[in-house]
Amino acid sequence: MLSTITRILQSKDQRFSNEIVNPEAKRHKSVTFLELELALKEFILIYQNRTILSDAMIVEKAKLLANELSVPEGKLHFSARWLQKFKERNGIRQIKLYGEASSVNENIVIESLPLLQTKCAEYPFDRIYNIDEPGLFYQ
């Protein structure tokens, strides 16, 4: 029977090859799809100061990137738990907006929706773009 020290020494190459992102964690699980992780993190770093990135937007972008990077379907589930762990690994936090960023009068927005819908009805769907989220849902 092997001692604990012997088993640790035998697996030292594997242990040292895994990047430890969160040293406080009791177990360190390596990232399955590192390219996806890095691409999504880069996306967040680029757009974090340009627009408000919701959890749904991050998950949707992760799905698009997974498709582009040929991640096999069924190998990765973009659940709330996955998103939470991704945020923890990469130090991503959600903050509450104050001041001008949170000063939208929702009643005015609701009243203006019919006018916006009327204006948008004049254009075909392929000519309507959401400028607040550039490139996220562009196909």
Contact map, one row per residue, 1 for C-alpha under 8 A:
1110000000000000000000000000000000000000000000000000000000000000000000000000000000000000000000000000000000000000000000000000000000000000000
1111011000000000000000000000000000000000000000000000000000000000000000000000000000000000000000000000000000000000000000000000000000000000000
1111111000000000000000000000000000000000000000000000000000000000000000000000000000000000000000000000000000000000000000000000000000000000000
0111111100000000000000000000000000000000000000000000000000000000000000000000000000000000000000000000000000000000000000000000000000000000000
0011111110000000000000000000000000000000000000000000000000000000000000000000000000000000000000000000000000000000000000000000000000000000000
0111111111000000000000000000000000000000000000000000000000000000000000000000000000000000000000000000000000000000000000000000000000000000000
0111111111100000000000000000000000000000000000000000000000000000000000000000000000000000000000000000000000000000000000000000000000000000000
0001111111110000000000000000000000000000000000000000000000000000000000000000000000000000000000000000000000000000000000000000000000000000000
0000111111110000000000000000000000000000000000000000000000000000000000000000000000000000000000000000000000000000000000000000000000000000000
0000011111111000000000000000000000000000000000000000000000000000000000000000000000000000000000000000000000000000000000000000000000000000000
0000001111111110000000000000000000000000000000000000000000000000000000000000000000000000000000000000000000000000000000000000000000000000000
0000000111111111000000000000000000000000000000000000000000000000000000000000000000000000000000000000000000000000000000000000000000000000000
0000000001111111100000000000000000000000000000000000000000000000000000000000000000000000000000000000000000000000000000000000000000000000000
0000000000111111110000000000000000000000000000000000000000000000000000000000000000000000000000000000000000000000000000000000000000000000000
0000000000111111110000000000000000000000000000000000000000000000000000000000000000000000000000000000000000000000000000000000000000000000000
0000000000011111111000000000000000000000000000000000000000000000000000000000000000000000000000000000000000000000000000000000000000000000000
0000000000001111111000000000000000000000000000000000000000000000000000000000000000000000000000000000000000000000000000000000000000000000000
0000000000000111111100000000010000000000000000000000000000000000000000000000000000000000000000000000000000000000000000000000000000000000000
0000000000000001111110000000010000000000000000000000000000000000000000000000000000000000000000000000000000000000000000000000000000000000000
0000000000000000011111100001010000000000000000000000000000000000000000000000000000000000000000000000000000000000000000000000000000000000000
0000000000000000001111100000000000000000000000000000000000000000000000000000000000000000110000000000000000000000000000000000000000000000000
0000000000000000000111111001000000000000000000000000000000000000000000000000000000000000100000000000000000000000000000000000000000000000000
0000000000000000000111111100000000000000000000000000000000000000000000000000000000000000000000000000000000000000000000000000000000000000000
0000000000000000000001111100000000000000000000000000000000000000000000000000000000000000000000000000000000000000000000000000000000000000000
0000000000000000000001111111000000000000000000000000000000000000000000000000000000000000000000000000000000000000000000000000000000000000000
0000000000000000000000111111000000000000000000000000000000000000000000000000000000000000000000000000000000000000000000000000000000000000000
0000000000000000000000001111100000000000000000000000000000000000000000000000000000000000000000000000000000000000000000000000000000000000000
0000000000000000000101001111110000000000000000000000000000000000000000000000000000000000000000000000000000000000000000000000000000000000000
0000000000000000000000000011111000000000000000000000000000000000000000000000000000000000000000000000000000000000000000000000000000000000000
0000000000000000011100000001111100000000000000000000000000000000000000000000000000000000000000000000000000000000000000000000000000000000000
0000000000000000000000000000111111001000000000000000000000000000000000000000000000000000000000000000000000000000000000000000000000000000000
0000000000000000000000000000011111000000000000000000000000000000000000000000000000000000000000000000000000000000000000000000000000000000000
0000000000000000000000000000001111111000000000000000000000000000000000100000000000000000000000000000000000000000000000000000000000000000000
0000000000000000000000000000001111111100000000000000000000000000000000000000000000000000000000000000000000000000000000000000000000000000000
0000000000000000000000000000000011111110000000000000000000000000000010000000000000000000000000000000000000000000000000000000000000000000000
0000000000000000000000000000000011111111000000000000000000000100110010000000000000000000000000000000000000000000000000000000000000000000000
0000000000000000000000000000001011111111100000000000000000000000000000000000000000000100000000000000000000000000000000000000000000000000000
0000000000000000000000000000000001111111110000000000000000000000000000000000000000000000000000000000000000000000000000000000000000000000000
0000000000000000000000000000000000111111111000000000000000000000100000000000000000000000000000000000000000000000000000000000000000000000000
0000000000000000000000000000000000011111111100000000000001001100100000000000000000000000000000000000000000000000000000000000000000000000000
0000000000000000000000000000000000001111111110000000000000000000000000000000000000000000010000000000000000000000000000000000000000000000000
0000000000000000000000000000000000000111111111000000000000000000000000000000000000000000000000000000000000000000000000000000000000000000000
0000000000000000000000000000000000000011111111100000000000000000000000000000000000000000000000000000000000000000000000000000000000000000000
0000000000000000000000000000000000000001111111110000100001000000000000000000000000000000000000000000000000000000000000000000000000000000000
0000000000000000000000000000000000000000111111111000000000000000000000000000000000000000000000000000000000000000000000000000000000000000000
0000000000000000000000000000000000000000011111111100000000000000000000000000000000000000000000000000000000000000000000000000000000000000000
0000000000000000000000000000000000000000001111111110100000000000000000000000000000000000000000000000000000000000000000000000000000000000000
0000000000000000000000000000000000000000000111111111100000000000000000000000000000000000000000000000000000000000000000000000000000000000000
0000000000000000000000000000000000000000000011111111000000000000000000000000000000000000000000000000000000000000000000000000000000000000000
0000000000000000000000000000000000000000000001111111000000000000000000000000000000000000000000000000000000000000000000000000000000000000000
0000000000000000000000000000000000000000000000111111100000000000000000000000000000000000000000000000000000000000000000000000000000011000000
0000000000000000000000000000000000000000000000011111110000000000000000000000000000000000000000000000000000000000000000000000000000000000000
0000000000000000000000000000000000000000000100110011111011000000000000000000000000000000000000000000000000000000000000000000000000000000000
0000000000000000000000000000000000000000000000000001111111000000000000000000000000000000000000000000000000000000000000000000000000000000000
0000000000000000000000000000000000000000000000000000111111100000000000000000000000100000000000000000000000000000000000000000000000000000000
0000000000000000000000000000000000000000000000000000011111110000000000000000000000000000000000000000000000000000000000000000000000000000000
0000000000000000000000000000000000000000000000000000111111111000000000000000000000000000000000000000000000000000000000000000000000000001000
0000000000000000000000000000000000000001000100000000111111111100000000000000000000000000000000000000000000000000000000000000000000000000000
0000000000000000000000000000000000000000000000000000001111111110000000000000010000100000000000000000000000000000000000000000000000000000000
0000000000000000000000000000000000000000000000000000000111111111000000000000000000000000000000000000000000000000000000000000000000000000000
0000000000000000000000000000000000000001000000000000000011111111100000000000000000000000000000000000000000000000000000000000000000000001000
0000000000000000000000000000000000010001000000000000000001111111110000000000010000000000000000000000000000000000000000000000000000000000000
0000000000000000000000000000000000000000000000000000000000111111111000000000010000000000000000000000000000000000000000000000000000000000000
0000000000000000000000000000000000000000000000000000000000011111111100000000000000000000000000000000000000000000000000000000000000000000000
0000000000000000000000000000000000010011000000000000000000001111111110000000000000000000000000000000000000000000000000000000000000000000000
0000000000000000000000000000000000010000000000000000000000000111111111100000000000000000000000000000000000000000000000000000000000000000000
0000000000000000000000000000000000000000000000000000000000000011111111100000000000000000000000000000000000000000000000000000000000000000000
0000000000000000000000000000000000000000000000000000000000000001111111100000000000000000000000000000000000000000000000000000000000000000000
0000000000000000000000000000000000110000000000000000000000000000111111100000000000000000000000000000000000000000000000000000000000000000000
0000000000000000000000000000000000000000000000000000000000000000011111110000000000000000000000000000000000000000000000000000000000000000000
0000000000000000000000000000000010000000000000000000000000000000011111111011000000000000000000000000000000000000000000000000000000000000000
0000000000000000000000000000000000000000000000000000000000000000000001111111000000000000000000000000000000000000000000000000000000000000000
0000000000000000000000000000000000000000000000000000000000000000000000111111000000000000000000000000000000000000000000000000000000000000000
0000000000000000000000000000000000000000000000000000000000000000000000011111100000000000000000000000000000000000000000000000000000000000000
0000000000000000000000000000000000000000000000000000000000000000000000111111100000000000000000000000000000000000000000000000000000000000000
0000000000000000000000000000000000000000000000000000000000000000000000111111110000000000000000000000000000000000000000000000000000000000000
0000000000000000000000000000000000000000000000000000000000000000000000000111111001000000000000000000000000000000000000000000000000000000000
0000000000000000000000000000000000000000000000000000000000100110000000000001111111100000000000000000000000000000000000000000000000000000000
0000000000000000000000000000000000000000000000000000000000000000000000000000111111100000000000000000000000000000000000000000000000000000000
0000000000000000000000000000000000000000000000000000000000000000000000000000011111110000000000000000000000000000000000000000000000000000000
0000000000000000000000000000000000000000000000000000000000000000000000000000011111111000000000000000000000000000000000000000000000000000000
0000000000000000000000000000000000000000000000000000000000000000000000000000111111111100000000000000000000000000000000000000000000000000000
0000000000000000000000000000000000000000000000000000001000100000000000000000011111111110000000000000000000000000000000000000000000000000000
0000000000000000000000000000000000000000000000000000000000000000000000000000000111111111000000000000000000000000000000000000000000000000000
0000000000000000000000000000000000000000000000000000000000000000000000000000000011111111100000000000000000000000000000000000000000000000000
0000000000000000000000000000000000001000000000000000000000000000000000000000000001111111110000000000000000000000000000000000000000000000000
0000000000000000000000000000000000000000000000000000000000000000000000000000000000111111111110000000000000000000000000000000000000000000000
0000000000000000000000000000000000000000000000000000000000000000000000000000000000011111111100000000000000000000000000000000000000000000000
0000000000000000000011000000000000000000000000000000000000000000000000000000000000001111111100000000000000000000000000000000000000000000000
0000000000000000000010000000000000000000100000000000000000000000000000000000000000000111111100000000000000000000000000000000000000000000000
0000000000000000000000000000000000000000000000000000000000000000000000000000000000000011111110000000000000000000000000000000000000000000000
0000000000000000000000000000000000000000000000000000000000000000000000000000000000000011111111000000000000000000000000000000000000000000000
0000000000000000000000000000000000000000000000000000000000000000000000000000000000000010001111100000000000000000000000000000000000000000000
0000000000000000000000000000000000000000000000000000000000000000000000000000000000000000000111110000000000000000000000000000000000000000000
0000000000000000000000000000000000000000000000000000000000000000000000000000000000000000000011111000000000000000000000000000000000000000000
0000000000000000000000000000000000000000000000000000000000000000000000000000000000000000000001111100000000000000000000000000000000000000000
0000000000000000000000000000000000000000000000000000000000000000000000000000000000000000000000111110110000000000000000000000000000000000000
0000000000000000000000000000000000000000000000000000000000000000000000000000000000000000000000011111111000000000000000000000000000000000000
0000000000000000000000000000000000000000000000000000000000000000000000000000000000000000000000001111111000000000000000000000000000000000000
0000000000000000000000000000000000000000000000000000000000000000000000000000000000000000000000000111111100000000000000000000000000000000000
0000000000000000000000000000000000000000000000000000000000000000000000000000000000000000000000001111111100000000000000000000000000000000000
0000000000000000000000000000000000000000000000000000000000000000000000000000000000000000000000001111111100000000000000000000000000000000000
0000000000000000000000000000000000000000000000000000000000000000000000000000000000000000000000000111111110000000000000000000000000000000000
0000000000000000000000000000000000000000000000000000000000000000000000000000000000000000000000000001111111000000000000000000000000000000000
0000000000000000000000000000000000000000000000000000000000000000000000000000000000000000000000000000001111111000000000000000000000000000000
0000000000000000000000000000000000000000000000000000000000000000000000000000000000000000000000000000000111111100000000000000000000000000000
0000000000000000000000000000000000000000000000000000000000000000000000000000000000000000000000000000000011111110000000000000000000000000000
0000000000000000000000000000000000000000000000000000000000000000000000000000000000000000000000000000000011111111000000000000000000000000000
0000000000000000000000000000000000000000000000000000000000000000000000000000000000000000000000000000000011111111100000000000000000000000000
0000000000000000000000000000000000000000000000000000000000000000000000000000000000000000000000000000000001111111100000000000000000000000000
0000000000000000000000000000000000000000000000000000000000000000000000000000000000000000000000000000000000111111110000000000000000000000000
0000000000000000000000000000000000000000000000000000000000000000000000000000000000000000000000000000000000011111111100000000000000000000000
0000000000000000000000000000000000000000000000000000000000000000000000000000000000000000000000000000000000001111111110000000000000000000000
0000000000000000000000000000000000000000000000000000000000000000000000000000000000000000000000000000000000000011111111000000000000000000000
0000000000000000000000000000000000000000000000000000000000000000000000000000000000000000000000000000000000000001111111100000000000000000000
0000000000000000000000000000000000000000000000000000000000000000000000000000000000000000000000000000000000000001111111110000000000000000000
0000000000000000000000000000000000000000000000000000000000000000000000000000000000000000000000000000000000000000111111111000000000000000000
0000000000000000000000000000000000000000000000000000000000000000000000000000000000000000000000000000000000000000011111111100000000000000000
0000000000000000000000000000000000000000000000000000000000000000000000000000000000000000000000000000000000000000001111111110000000000000000
0000000000000000000000000000000000000000000000000000000000000000000000000000000000000000000000000000000000000000000111111110000100000000000
0000000000000000000000000000000000000000000000000000000000000000000000000000000000000000000000000000000000000000000011111111000000000000000
0000000000000000000000000000000000000000000000000000000000000000000000000000000000000000000000000000000000000000000001111111000000000000000
0000000000000000000000000000000000000000000000000000000000000000000000000000000000000000000000000000000000000000000000111111101100000000000
0000000000000000000000000000000000000000000000000000000000000000000000000000000000000000000000000000000000000000000000001111111100000000000
0000000000000000000000000000000000000000000000000000000000000000000000000000000000000000000000000000000000000000000000000011111100000000000
0000000000000000000000000000000000000000000000000000000000000000000000000000000000000000000000000000000000000000000000000001111110000000000
0000000000000000000000000000000000000000000000000000000000000000000000000000000000000000000000000000000000000000000000000011111110000000000
0000000000000000000000000000000000000000000000000000000000000000000000000000000000000000000000000000000000000000000000010011111111000000000
0000000000000000000000000000000000000000000000000000000000000000000000000000000000000000000000000000000000000000000000000000011111100000000
0000000000000000000000000000000000000000000000000000000000000000000000000000000000000000000000000000000000000000000000000000000111111100000
0000000000000000000000000000000000000000000000000000000000000000000000000000000000000000000000000000000000000000000000000000000011111100000
0000000000000000000000000000000000000000000000000010000000000000000000000000000000000000000000000000000000000000000000000000000001111100000
0000000000000000000000000000000000000000000000000010000000000000000000000000000000000000000000000000000000000000000000000000000001111111100
0000000000000000000000000000000000000000000000000000000000000000000000000000000000000000000000000000000000000000000000000000000001111111110
0000000000000000000000000000000000000000000000000000000000000000000000000000000000000000000000000000000000000000000000000000000000001111110
0000000000000000000000000000000000000000000000000000000010001000000000000000000000000000000000000000000000000000000000000000000000001111110
0000000000000000000000000000000000000000000000000000000000000000000000000000000000000000000000000000000000000000000000000000000000001111111
0000000000000000000000000000000000000000000000000000000000000000000000000000000000000000000000000000000000000000000000000000000000000111111
0000000000000000000000000000000000000000000000000000000000000000000000000000000000000000000000000000000000000000000000000000000000000000111
